[in-house]
Amino acid sequence: MQVRAVLVLAVVALVAVATSRAQLNFTPWWGKRALGAPAAGDCVSASPQALLSILNAAQAEVQKLIDCSRFTSEANS
């Protein structure tokens, strides 16, 4: 009885493995995104102006958080 249960479990596992598909290596070009995949070096190119505007926006938000924290601590004391 135990041998039969192990055999049935093995068959179920083999059928599950045979009917499923998996991709073991995940890259930026897997799945539906692969249709319009950029060339090898395209995904790392960014203009300096775009990077500077992102940096400036982040710095402005950090400054707002600092000011808000300072205002809150002054109001509580």
GIHUCOR-V271810 format. One record per backbone hydrogen bond with DSSP energy under -0.5 kcal/mol. NH is the residue of the N-H (numbers start at 1). CO is the residue of the C=O. Records with the same first field share a line. If there is no record, write none. Layout:
NH->CO  CO
This chain:
5->1
6->2
7->3
8->4
9->5
10->6
11->7
12->8
13->9
14->10
15->11
16->12
17->13
18->14
19->15
20->16
24->22
26->24
27->25
30->27
33->30
34->31
35->32
36->33
37->34
42->39
43->39
44->41
45->42
46->44
51->47
52->48
53->49
54->50
55->51
56->52
57->53
58->54
59->55
60->56
61->57
62->58
63->59
64->60
65->61
66->62
67->63
68->64
69->65
70->66
71->67
72->68
73->69
74->70
75->71
76->72
77->73
